[in-house]
């Protein structure tokens, strides 16, 4: 059986990105591997073992073109309203709170946050299929 290990995104500024993911989602550095041309930084929580891999290409200063193929990362929280308020207090870039429905059937309640490199993170209220 396969187990999801990590998702990778390319970032410009390691410190800025680590700070965002630490403050926003409680992710901490669990491993850092430096190569001649790039650095890999693995962030995780103790909860589930899934990691976010930040790739920092040395010397890169131009923002990455995220294109139209990237979707988003998603995290589940116990109290969406509290997290929404906290993100706003922290000064993070956030979208509106959304009650997502299929007709009249609730699917999810969420908002999107944007990291310093423009990646979207969906923050979802725990419940239903999102445990």
WOVENSUL-V186149 format. One record per residue. N is the residue number from 0. D_LAST is the distance of its C-alpha to the last C-alpha in Angstrom with 2 decimals. Layout:
n;d_last
N;D_LAST
N;D_LAST
This chain:
n;d_last
0;20.61
1;19.60
2;17.06
3;16.19
4;18.32
5;18.64
6;19.28
7;22.70
8;24.19
9;27.82
10;28.69
11;32.09
12;31.94
13;30.15
14;30.48
15;29.30
16;26.15
17;25.35
18;25.94
19;23.62
20;20.60
21;21.42
22;21.81
23;19.00
24;16.15
25;17.78
26;18.54
27;21.73
28;24.27
29;24.03
30;26.83
31;29.48
32;31.93
33;34.98
34;37.01
35;40.26
36;38.83
37;35.15
38;32.63
39;29.14
40;26.79
41;23.51
42;20.89
43;17.86
44;15.90
45;16.23
46;12.54
47;12.02
48;15.43
49;14.77
50;17.74
51;19.15
52;22.81
53;25.25
54;28.56
55;31.52
56;34.65
57;37.60
58;39.93
59;37.60
60;38.07
61;37.28
62;33.78
63;32.05
64;32.08
65;28.45
66;29.82
67;28.22
68;26.14
69;23.50
70;20.34
71;17.84
72;15.27
73;11.84
74;9.87
75;7.02
76;8.81
77;9.25
78;12.48
79;13.15
80;16.77
81;17.51
82;16.35
83;18.34
84;21.28
85;21.10
86;21.08
87;24.06
88;25.79
89;25.42
90;27.09
91;24.44
92;24.77
93;22.16
94;22.14
95;21.80
96;18.83
97;18.02
98;17.00
99;16.46
100;17.69
101;19.14
102;22.30
103;21.39
104;17.91
105;15.12
106;12.80
107;11.34
108;12.82
109;13.52
110;16.46
111;17.90
112;19.52
113;22.35
114;23.31
115;27.03
116;27.62
117;26.17
118;22.86
119;20.14
120;16.67
121;14.18
122;12.39
123;9.62
124;8.80
125;5.38
126;5.60
127;6.81
128;5.98
129;3.78
130;0.00
